[in-house]
Amino acid sequence: MRGRLVRFFPPFMLALGVSALVEFVRQPSIDAFAGLLFVWYLVPPLCFRLHNWLCPLREGREDLADGRKYSAWWGSQQFQIVYTMIPQLEMVLRLIPGAYSAWLRLWGSRIGRGVMWTPVVEVMDRSMLEIGDQVLIGHQVAMVSNTVMPKGGKHVLHLARIRIGNGAFISGRSGLGLGARVAPGEFLSFGSHVYLNRRFGP
């Protein structure tokens, strides 16, 4: 039942967001603009936090093919999918100093001070990051804290936090997989990949 209900969140969110936009265009005002921002940038993370309180995400493995068990990870993706499909919503935040870090903290990630984000970055699990202070994230960096692998006729989800130490530099077009760790002060060169559960640096 929970799986069926949460499946309707993306179309509900889209309808609510379009309604708020139409209202702002029809009658521009501070209140309408605040309502627009509330719908697009506060409703999904707040719903996610409530969902995570009721069905907490846990690192580890999970059989997605087991229809008897509700997948907290799959449910959490329904609250984030609108930002995957419309990446411009988050690109705007990355143009405002400190806004994107605050946004990820709202989802539950631990983000340090002075983290610099380029406009084009892909984060798939917004609550599964731990980033230290003064980290630079380059152009087209992808951070994916999950993967699904077939095993014995099952679809096994693997979920683990990505951790980046203080002062690290993640160059453009790099990829960090689930459980990846980058040591403090390390320089990850252009196009590098840190695969699942691997550590870069001493």
C-alpha positions in Angstrom: 0.0 0.0 0.0 2.8 2.4 0.9 4.5 1.6 -2.4 1.3 2.4 -4.4 0.7 5.6 -2.5 4.2 7.1 -2.8 4.2 6.4 -6.6 1.7 9.2 -7.0 4.0 11.8 -5.4 5.8 12.9 -8.6 2.6 13.7 -10.6 1.1 15.3 -7.5 4.3 17.4 -7.1 4.3 18.4 -10.8 0.6 19.4 -10.7 1.1 21.4 -7.5 4.2 23.1 -8.9 2.5 24.0 -12.2 -0.5 25.4 -10.2 1.9 27.6 -8.1 3.6 28.8 -11.2 0.3 29.7 -13.0 -0.9 31.5 -9.9 2.4 33.6 -9.8 2.1 34.5 -13.5 -1.6 35.4 -13.2 -1.1 37.6 -10.0 2.6 38.4 -9.4 3.2 39.2 -5.7 5.6 38.5 -2.9 3.2 35.9 -1.5 2.7 34.1 -4.8 6.5 34.0 -5.2 7.0 32.7 -1.7 4.4 30.0 -2.4 6.2 29.1 -5.6 9.5 28.6 -3.7 7.8 26.7 -0.9 6.2 24.2 -3.3 9.3 23.6 -5.5 12.0 23.7 -2.8 10.5 22.8 0.6 7.6 20.4 0.0 9.7 17.5 -1.5 12.5 17.6 1.1 10.0 18.0 4.0 8.0 15.0 2.7 11.2 13.1 2.3 12.2 13.8 5.9 8.8 12.6 7.2 9.1 9.5 5.0 12.7 8.9 6.3 11.5 9.2 9.9 8.7 6.6 9.3 10.8 4.4 7.0 14.5 5.2 7.5 17.1 4.6 4.8 19.7 2.2 5.9 23.1 1.4 4.4 23.5 -2.1 3.2 21.8 -4.6 0.9 18.1 -5.0 0.0 16.2 -7.4 -2.3 14.1 -5.1 -4.5 12.3 -8.1 -6.0 10.7 -9.0 -2.7 7.2 -7.7 -3.2 6.3 -8.4 0.4 8.6 -5.7 1.8 8.4 -2.0 1.2 11.7 -0.4 -0.1 12.5 2.8 1.8 15.1 3.6 -0.9 12.6 3.3 -3.7 10.1 5.5 -1.8 12.8 8.1 -1.2 13.5 8.3 -4.9 10.0 9.3 -5.6 10.5 12.6 -3.6 13.7 13.4 -5.5 12.7 12.4 -9.1 11.4 15.8 -10.0 15.0 17.2 -9.6 16.4 14.4 -11.7 14.0 15.1 -14.5 14.2 18.9 -14.2 17.9 19.5 -13.3 17.6 23.3 -13.9 15.8 23.6 -10.5 19.0 22.6 -8.7 21.3 24.5 -11.2 19.7 27.7 -10.0 20.7 26.9 -6.4 24.3 26.2 -7.3 24.6 29.7 -8.7 23.8 31.1 -5.2 26.8 30.9 -2.8 26.0 28.4 0.0 22.4 27.6 -1.3 23.1 24.2 -2.6 25.0 23.0 0.5 22.0 24.2 2.6 19.7 22.4 0.2 21.6 19.1 0.7 21.6 19.6 4.5 17.8 20.0 4.3 17.6 16.5 2.8 19.8 15.1 5.5 23.4 15.2 4.1 26.3 16.5 6.2 28.0 19.3 4.2 30.8 21.3 5.6 31.6 25.0 5.3 32.9 26.7 2.1 32.1 23.8 -0.3 32.2 25.1 -3.9 29.8 23.5 -6.5 29.9 24.1 -10.2 26.5 24.5 -11.9 26.4 21.0 -13.5 26.7 18.3 -10.8 24.6 15.2 -10.5 23.7 13.8 -7.0 21.4 10.8 -7.0 20.8 10.3 -3.3 20.6 13.7 -1.6 20.7 12.4 1.9 23.7 10.1 1.5 26.6 12.5 1.4 29.3 13.5 4.0 31.5 16.3 2.7 34.1 18.2 4.7 35.1 21.9 4.7 36.6 23.7 1.7 35.9 21.0 -0.9 35.7 21.9 -4.6 33.3 19.8 -6.8 34.1 20.2 -10.5 32.0 20.3 -13.7 29.8 17.3 -14.4 30.8 15.3 -11.3 28.4 12.5 -10.6 27.8 11.1 -7.1 25.6 8.0 -6.9 25.2 6.3 -3.5 23.3 3.3 -4.9 23.6 0.5 -7.4 21.4 -2.5 -8.2 23.0 -5.8 -9.1 21.4 -9.1 -10.2 22.2 -12.0 -7.9 20.6 -15.4 -8.0 17.5 -14.1 -9.7 17.1 -11.2 -7.3 17.6 -7.5 -7.9 19.9 -6.6 -5.0 20.1 -2.9 -4.0 23.4 -1.8 -2.5 23.3 1.6 -0.6 26.2 3.4 1.1 27.2 7.0 1.9 29.8 8.9 -0.1 32.4 10.6 2.1 34.8 13.4 1.0 37.4 14.8 3.4 38.3 18.4 4.1 40.0 20.3 1.3 39.6 17.6 -1.3 39.4 18.7 -5.0 37.1 16.6 -7.2 37.9 17.4 -10.9 35.4 17.6 -13.7 33.7 14.5 -15.1 34.7 12.4 -12.1 32.4 9.8 -10.7 31.9 8.6 -7.1 30.1 5.4 -6.5 28.4 4.1 -3.4 30.6 3.9 -0.3 33.4 5.9 -2.1 35.8 7.7 0.2 38.1 10.5 -0.7 40.8 11.4 1.9 41.3 14.9 3.1 43.3 17.2 0.8 43.3 14.7 -2.1 43.2 15.8 -5.7 41.0 13.6 -7.9 42.1 14.2 -11.5 39.8 14.9 -14.5 37.6 12.0 -15.4 38.6 9.8 -12.4 36.2 7.3 -10.9 36.2 6.0 -7.4 34.1 2.8 -7.6 31.9 1.2 -4.9 33.4 0.9 -1.4 36.8 2.1 -2.6 39.0 4.7 -0.9 41.1 7.3 -2.8 44.1 8.5 -0.9 46.0 7.2 2.2 
